[in-house]
């Protein structure tokens, strides 16, 4: 590409693409798809560039989802292992308690010989054992509560995660309200450049600060979710005539004030694809289709220069 030898660059790129496909190396396959899109874009073939950009985006999301799902499985396995450890501790405690009870029974049979002092000692030991069991139970309950919270929360931004959103959608039928909602798919513009030029630590700071601004701009009852990478999903309860004002206000809240990071102040903009839905029941029944529409709207914004939003109504 640097030598403007587009054909040779494409030939090598497609050879690499086929090789990684044969080896089932998804990560490198997705990476090469992005390179091919860049080559087509540099050569002016925007139709092919868009095709491979879409392939890069779709497969990249699927790959990221698989990675996140594996992380959740690993978390679940660690949780189950920790539960088993606690069960073993409790079993050992129960055995110790049974032994103590036998000792108490023997003490009662020999009570006339050992006297009152021994009875008090045994009772004290029992009290200590019961106290230990109680502390273990409290620690186990706290540990379970922490694991439940972590499985539903993004550890970096402290926003809800995709798993929480999936569970939230299942609660919609039990809700009495039938309010309209705006589904927003938000993506940070040029986030890869921030990571490449300033480092992933600064990229993490940008994600945290963005989450804070999104949360601050949200109202009670709205939902903010880190969807993955630099993408966020917002579900905002609003009538249709207020939808564009909300999107414009959110875009301004993010872009107008620079983000203060360890690398200095950074101006951050976002692109948003938004879908207005008539009811929360529609969110549940057509969620996957709504996200497809939102994703298409997002890419229209990116194709037109980023830093903006595109809203459509569902069904389209």
Protein Blocks (a to p, Z undefined) as FASTA:
>chain_A
ZZopaklmmmmmmmmmmmmmmnopaklmmmmmmmmmmmmmmnopamlmmmmmmmmmmmmm
mmmmmmmmmmmmmmmmmmmmmmmmmmmmmmmmmmmmmmmmmmmmmmmmmmmmnommlmmm
mmmmmmmmmmmmmmmmmmmmmmmmmmmmmmmpcfklopacfklmmmmmmmmmmpmbfcdc
dddddddehklmmmmmnojklmmmmmmmmmmmmmmmpcehiacddfbhjbccddddddfk
lmmmmmmmmmmmmmmpccddfkbpcdddddddddddfbfklmmmmmmmmmmmmmmmmmmm
mmnngaiaddddddZZ
